[in-house]
Amino acid sequence: MAALAAGGGATATGLAAELPISRQAVAKHLATLGRAGLVSRSRRGRESRFELDPRPLAGAAAWLTTVGAEWDTRLADLQRLLKG
């Protein structure tokens, strides 16, 4: 995902050249990211180009922010109790 975000899109072959895994493994990862709605694919001749779509992560980021705030409150409460 970081490679796609940094480069503005890439092919599976291009990504595999930068990573310590095979092109087939990259293609499987891209297919999984595609099913999750995180990657879009466009055909250019014989190649498929993949681009990151981070919008589906917004819900996860919002949830993490909420959970993080709840934990901050709980840890502050615990700290007050321990200082007691």
C-alpha positions in Angstrom: 0.0 0.0 0.0 2.8 2.4 0.8 4.5 1.7 -2.5 1.2 2.4 -4.4 0.6 5.6 -2.3 4.1 6.9 -2.9 4.3 6.2 -6.6 0.8 7.1 -7.6 0.1 3.7 -9.0 2.1 0.8 -10.4 1.9 -2.6 -12.1 2.3 -5.9 -10.3 5.6 -6.4 -12.1 6.9 -2.9 -11.0 5.9 -3.5 -7.4 7.5 -7.0 -7.3 10.8 -5.4 -8.5 10.8 -3.3 -5.4 9.7 -5.9 -2.9 11.2 -9.2 -1.6 8.3 -11.3 -2.9 7.3 -12.7 -6.3 5.1 -11.1 -8.9 2.5 -13.7 -8.2 2.4 -12.9 -4.5 2.1 -9.2 -5.3 -0.8 -10.0 -7.7 -2.6 -12.0 -4.9 -2.1 -9.1 -2.5 -3.4 -6.6 -5.0 -6.5 -8.8 -5.7 -7.2 -8.9 -1.9 -6.8 -5.1 -1.7 -9.1 -4.8 -4.7 -11.8 -6.9 -3.1 -11.5 -4.7 0.0 -12.1 -1.6 -2.2 -8.6 -0.2 -1.4 -7.1 -0.6 -4.9 -8.5 0.2 -8.3 -7.3 -1.5 -11.5 -7.1 -0.1 -15.0 -5.9 -1.8 -18.2 -3.3 -0.2 -20.3 -2.5 -2.5 -23.2 -1.4 -5.8 -21.8 -0.7 -4.4 -18.4 -2.9 -3.7 -15.4 -2.1 -0.6 -13.4 -3.2 -0.4 -9.8 -3.9 2.7 -7.8 -4.6 3.1 -4.1 -8.0 4.3 -3.0 -7.6 5.1 0.7 -11.2 6.3 1.2 -12.4 3.0 2.7 -9.9 3.4 5.5 -11.7 6.5 6.8 -14.1 4.5 8.8 -11.3 2.5 10.4 -9.3 5.6 11.2 -12.3 7.2 12.9 -12.9 4.0 14.9 -9.2 4.0 16.0 -9.4 7.6 17.0 -12.5 6.9 19.2 -10.9 3.8 20.8 -7.7 5.7 21.3 -9.5 8.5 23.2 -11.3 5.9 25.3 -8.1 4.3 26.3 -6.5 7.6 27.1 -9.4 8.3 29.5 -9.1 4.9 31.1 -5.3 5.2 31.5 -5.7 8.6 33.0 -8.3 7.2 35.5 -5.9 4.4 36.4 -3.0 6.8 36.9 -5.2 8.9 39.2 -6.2 5.8 41.2 -2.6 4.6 41.5 -1.5 8.0 42.8 -4.4 8.0 45.0 
